[in-house]
């Protein structure tokens, strides 16, 4: 552990370098084309989805889903107060109003009782964020959406490779999305994938992300669209990363179990229950006392950490009032520990020793 251990780093190897060199040697144009189709097919097959559309980011993916469903001005969309702010921003950009609901302490996902109470005649969708591979009772979430005749959209940005009762997260609602940004289990630098089993929605999303064209390469635009296309460069990397996904998912589970074992008995650390049979953690997340002091100590010892998301309602971009006690507690005490897939067991053991040293000496 002589080098600084960052909380998270992407992991690229010789396979990605060779694949990119081969692509350019064959005269690849870099723009979105056959390699992107290949990556989309790989993601669809892995998740058990009928369709997959690759786009520029997870936030763009959510925006495209909302626009394709006709959600906009005058509509409300339920989102958790505890999530990356892009979830709410996508709703805002679509022209709708994000309605924040607190989370459940057992999984850090939407409190479904709170969702029921927040639904109004203006509600058109709920965006369920499966936090760190964990999810609430997905069949109940789907039943709520169906009963109230609203769309269930899944923000599964952190959940590629995680399931609920055997079904891949992101596939319970009308559409779901995954993120391929740099900190994710696999990455294309930036990128987002939409999955859906609806032929109609798939066609609408593809049209919207390509300027609203009648068909690719034809400059006829029956609808207003956007430029959310990606590059085959990203997709070449993504194809190689997808090949490594099964191993990385298992490694994340091993890491999570090892952290729990090594930190057993440290009363200042609280874990959220995670079923490793189905969920593969994205980051190692814990609740800690004296969070900022612990972060500074670990930084001085060459170990990076990251606080979890602050409540969205309290941020300047939104500045809404409300009571969100679970979100506020987790936002105050939540911490992500080093989670890069390439960390060795001995690295994790040393990190845990430093954490125990801090609490013993405080």
Secondary structure, DSSP 8 states (H G I E B T S, - for coil): --S-B-S------HHHHHHHHHHHHTT---BSSHHHHHHHHHHHHHHT-SEEEEES-HHHHHHHHHHHTT--TT-EEEEESSS-THHHHHHHHTT-EEEEE-B-TTTSSB-HHHHHHH--TTEEEEEEE-GGG--S-HHHHHHHHHHTT-EEEEE-TT-TT-EETTEETT-SSSEEEEE-STTSSS--SS-EEEEES-HHHHHHHHHHHBTT-SBTTB---SS---B---BHHHHHHHHHHHHHHHHHHHHHHHHHHHHHHHTTT-TTEE-----TTT---SSEEEEESSHHHHHHHHHHTTB--EE----GGGSTTT------HHHHHHHHHEEEE---TT--HHHHHHHHHHHHHHHHH-
